[in-house]
């Protein structure tokens, strides 16, 4: 069953049938996969041209975990309503995620604002995937982390939805420039570099918004009795202490291509996958990305 047809139609995706199909980009049997207790990823934005699906496929083929949290905006329903875009690599990402659940990984999906259509199914399980509005995660060393997408703390998204859509259009223009720049960099064998991430770091208002957002989210987690919080939404990977509450943002797979992971002893780490790929020998570069 086609995932996009299922998303826009009246029926849910048949997870079992989809996971039993075969991907266009074959799953790589990587020797010595990195093993983690927990992985968090968010803001993949499948259904948009900015999604780095091939890089995420490479990530999923190199790592394993007991639990996988999908922390919102996995599928971009906003863009799909405006214009159809769904290449084979986006199906292959979904195939890999569902295959994890089928193989015994606990997969928890927390819909965000771009895939809010799935929020009506919170509390239900489909094909081994738990759909939840938020979750509490206990680390191996005894900390309790609140896991949520984070758009509920974004005043623009909540109070001025029309402005959020305007910002979304401007963001997509910036990402088009980002794709052109990185096509040029690939031609000259240069590593991936995020133009939008660089631009946000240089704009004072953006920096202020991100800082305020992080403080509000951390404060809310503390009020709920959590030791820390894991979120996404703002596409800015971060890991810091805010007034005694640990704030983790797992980033995204549009700009920074990052994931948050928990090691077996409870230690947390942000993985920057473009750097991981760049550090490999040329013979081990992802074939799909080399051909891009």
CORPE-V988183 format. One record per helix or strand of 3 or more residues. SS is the DSSP state (h for helix, s for strand). FROM is the first residue (numbers start at 1). TO is the last residue. If there is no record, write none. Layout:
SS|FROM|TO + SS|FROM|TO
This chain:
h|3|8 + h|15|20 + s|34|41 + h|53|62 + s|63|70 + h|77|82 + h|88|102 + s|106|109 + h|116|121 + s|129|131 + s|135|138 + s|144|147 + h|151|153 + h|155|159 + h|161|187 + h|195|202 + h|204|223 + s|228|231 + s|238|242 + s|245|249 + s|258|262 + s|268|272 + h|273|278 + h|282|284 + h|287|291
